[in-house]
């Protein structure tokens, strides 16, 4: 009985190794308050094109999903509304095997013009306070 339990657990574990997964999403983040509200995400993952996509975030709507010849790529077309607040939202992928995959994306506030260091800023586009960090290169020390 114990041996049978070990075999069943191994089969379940091995099945998870070959499950659909999201390997990469580009771009990694985007900004709110942009002039063009359209955003296209490129998703890469094993057989990801067979998955149904959904999301739930105020101000972000799923316009369409484009599938290409390669089953490992999926293109998601989003609309970022004018009043959308910065934050994280989850993309949900439901596969034909009823497996749910969640991938977290980020919307940030736009950086104002000019160089800034880490500090609180108020975005003119959204009126939201957020923290932006700019790392300036260190000067090379003389030898």
N, C-alpha and C positions, 0 to 999 in steps of 0.2 A: 504494500500500500504506500509506504514511504517512497519507494522507488518510482511508482506511478506519479505521485505528487511532484517529484523533482522533474520528471520528464514533461509533465503538463506545464509547469512553471517555465521550463526552458523553452518550450514551443511558443508560449505567450511572449516571452522576452525576445526570442529570435524574430518573431513576427513584427515586433516594434522596431527592429533595426531597419527593416525595409519599408517602413511607413513613409507616407508623403511628409515632407518637411519644407519649411521656407529657409533657404540658404542665404539669400541676399535680397534686399529691397533698396532701390535707388530712386530718388535721392534719399539719404538717411533722415533728413529733416527738411522743413520748408518754413516759410514765413507767413504770418497773417498780414492782412492789409496790403497785399500786392495789387498793382494795377490790373493785371490779368488774373482772374480768379481760378483759372483752370490749372490743374496739376495732374501730370501723368506719372504714375509709379510703375517701375519695371520690377517685377517679382521673379526671382529665380528659385526653383526647387524641383526635386524629382517628381514628375507628373503633376505639377501644380496647376496646369491648365484645365484639368478635370474638376477642380474645386470650385464651389460656389463661394462668392465673396460677399461679406456684409460688414457694416460698421455702424456705430451709434455715437455720434459726437455732435453737439449743437453747432450749427453753422457749416458743417462739412457734409456734403451729399455725394453719393456714389452715382455718377452720371452713366458710366458704361464700363464693361469689361471686354477687352479685346484679347482674343486667343490667336496665336500664330501657329505655323506649321510645326515648330518645335514644341513638344508637350511640356518641356521644362521651363517655359517662359509664359508670363501672363502680364498684361498691361492693364492697369486700373486707372480710369479717368475720374478724377474728383473735381468738385467745385468747392472752393473755399469762400464762404460768404463774407461780405464786407465787415460785419460785426463779430466775426469769429474770434474767440479769445485764445491766446496761446495755451498750450497744454499737451498732454499725451492722449492719444486715442489708440484703440486696438482694432486691427483688421482681423476679421474672423474668416477662416477658410474651412469649409466643410467638404470633405472628400466624399467620393462615391461609397466608401466603406464606413461612412458616418463618423469619421475621425474629425475632431475639431482641432484646428491649429490656430493659435493666436499670435500675432506679431504686433508689437507696439511701435507706433510712429510718433513723431514729435512735431508740433507747430511752435515756432518761437516768434517773438516780436522782432520787427525789423530793427537793425542797428542804425542809429542816426549817423548822418554824415560826419566825417572827421574822426580822428583817432580818439578812442576812449580807453580807459583802463577799467578794471572791475569796479562797478558801482551801480547803484540803482538809477535807472533812467525811465522817463515816461515817453512812451511811443506816441507820436502825433497821430499815427494811423489808427491805433486801437485804444489809446488812453490807458493802457495796462502797464503796471509796473512790472519790470522783470530785471533780471541780472544778466548782463552781457560781459563777456571776458575777452579781452584782446591781449594776446601774448606778443610782446615785442621782442625781437631777437636781441640777445646780449652782445655787446661789443666784444670783439676778440681782443684778449689781453696781449700786450706786447711781450715778446719772448726775450 
